């Protein structure tokens, strides 16, 4: 009887698994990710209690997702407004020559207020996000960016408000497509 139960359990697990290349995620993995996206500091024991599984199982599954590259560390969300950095701008960068991309990105990485940078197609060669205290501070950051060798000009857009920042919604959409 016990072995029949194990076979059914394994069969159920296999049918409900999603194949992501070499990694299979099932509904339990989805629920673990869901809780960790809400709060990366949620103890495995709390996750285990909610999912009615052992904390060891949660640990093993999270470790598997880390080793496969699905989970890449965890992050801390800061309230930058409370830290005095409420100004956000996006800077589109035009390069003199595209072969200068790596050099420019290395210089951008040296400016701590440049928080994100993307190599893009279309109008800009590089598109980045900056965070500043105010407009004067942002102007100084943009001037530093403009001074980088290889940049011909920049175009800046000021963020009035971050209206959507929802990783969880994307995760559920991706799981729904698999």
C-alpha positions in Angstrom: 0.0 0.0 0.0 2.8 2.4 0.9 4.7 1.8 -2.4 1.5 2.3 -4.4 1.0 5.7 -2.6 4.6 6.6 -3.5 4.1 5.7 -7.1 1.0 7.8 -7.3 2.7 10.7 -5.5 5.7 10.5 -7.9 3.3 10.3 -10.9 1.3 13.3 -9.7 4.6 15.2 -9.2 5.8 14.4 -12.7 2.5 15.4 -14.3 2.4 18.7 -12.5 6.1 19.6 -13.2 7.1 22.2 -15.7 10.1 21.6 -17.7 12.3 24.7 -18.0 15.2 23.3 -20.1 16.9 20.9 -17.6 15.0 22.3 -14.6 11.5 21.1 -13.6 9.4 23.3 -11.4 6.1 22.1 -9.9 3.3 23.8 -8.1 5.2 23.6 -4.7 8.2 25.3 -6.3 5.9 28.0 -7.6 4.4 28.5 -4.2 7.8 28.7 -2.6 8.9 31.3 -5.2 5.7 33.2 -4.6 6.4 33.5 -0.9 10.0 34.4 -1.3 9.2 37.1 -3.9 6.8 38.7 -1.3 9.5 38.6 1.3 13.0 37.0 0.7 13.5 36.8 4.5 10.6 34.4 5.0 11.9 31.6 7.1 11.8 28.2 5.5 9.9 26.9 8.5 7.1 29.4 7.9 7.0 28.4 4.2 6.9 24.7 5.2 4.0 25.2 7.6 1.9 27.1 5.0 2.6 24.4 2.3 2.3 21.5 4.7 5.8 20.2 3.9 9.0 19.9 5.9 11.5 22.8 6.2 14.1 20.4 4.8 12.0 20.0 1.6 11.8 23.8 1.2 15.6 24.1 1.7 16.3 21.3 -0.8 14.0 22.9 -3.4 15.4 26.4 -2.9 18.9 25.0 -3.2 17.9 23.2 -6.4 16.5 26.4 -7.9 19.7 28.3 -6.8 22.0 25.7 -8.4 20.0 25.8 -11.6 20.2 29.6 -11.8 16.4 30.2 -11.4 17.1 31.9 -8.1 20.0 34.3 -8.3 20.5 35.5 -4.7 18.0 37.6 -2.9 17.6 41.3 -2.6 16.7 44.0 -0.2 14.3 46.7 -1.1 15.2 50.1 0.2 12.9 53.1 0.5 15.1 55.6 -1.4 12.7 58.5 -0.7 13.3 58.0 3.1 17.0 58.0 2.3 16.8 61.3 0.5 17.0 59.9 -3.1 13.6 60.5 -4.5 14.6 61.8 -8.0 14.7 59.2 -10.8 15.6 59.8 -14.3 16.3 57.7 -17.4 19.2 58.6 -19.6 19.4 57.5 -23.2 23.0 57.5 -24.4 24.2 58.0 -27.9 27.7 56.6 -28.6 30.2 58.0 -31.1 31.0 54.4 -32.1 29.3 51.2 -31.1 32.6 49.5 -30.4 32.9 51.9 -27.4 30.0 50.2 -25.6 32.0 48.1 -23.2 34.3 51.0 -22.3 31.3 53.3 -21.7 29.5 50.7 -19.6 32.6 50.3 -17.4 32.7 54.0 -16.8 29.0 54.1 -16.0 29.5 51.4 -13.5 31.9 53.7 -11.7 29.1 56.2 -11.1 27.2 54.9 -8.1 24.0 56.8 -8.9 23.6 54.9 -12.2 21.6 52.0 -10.9 20.7 50.2 -14.1 22.1 50.2 -17.6 20.9 48.4 -20.8 22.5 48.0 -24.2 19.6 48.7 -26.5 18.5 48.8 -30.1 16.7 51.7 -31.6 17.3 55.3 -30.8 19.9 54.9 -28.0 22.9 52.7 -27.7 22.6 52.5 -23.9 19.7 53.3 -21.7 20.2 53.8 -18.0 18.4 54.7 -14.8 19.8 57.2 -12.3 18.8 58.0 -8.8 19.5 61.4 -7.3 18.6 63.6 -4.4 17.1 66.4 -6.5 17.4 68.1 -9.9 20.7 69.7 -9.1 22.2 66.4 -8.1 20.7 64.7 -11.2 22.2 67.5 -13.4 25.7 66.8 -11.9 25.3 63.0 -12.5 24.2 63.6 -16.1 27.1 65.9 -16.7 29.4 63.2 -15.4 27.8 60.8 -17.9 28.2 63.3 -20.7 31.9 63.6 -19.9 32.6 59.9 -20.5 34.8 59.4 -23.6 32.8 57.9 -26.4 29.5 59.4 -25.6 28.3 61.9 -28.2 25.2 63.1 -26.4 22.5 62.0 -24.0 18.7 62.5 -23.7 17.1 62.5 -20.3 13.6 61.7 -19.2 12.4 62.4 -15.6 10.3 59.8 -13.9 7.3 61.5 -12.3 6.2 58.3 -10.4 7.0 54.6 -10.5 3.5 53.3 -11.1 4.2 49.6 -11.7 6.9 47.5 -10.2 5.5 44.0 -9.9 7.8 41.0 -10.3 5.2 38.7 -8.9 2.7 39.3 -11.7 5.3 38.5 -14.3 6.3 35.3 -12.5 2.7 34.1 -12.5 2.3 34.9 -16.2 5.5 33.0 -17.0 4.3 30.0 -15.0 0.9 30.2 -16.8 2.7 30.0 -20.1 4.7 26.9 -19.3 
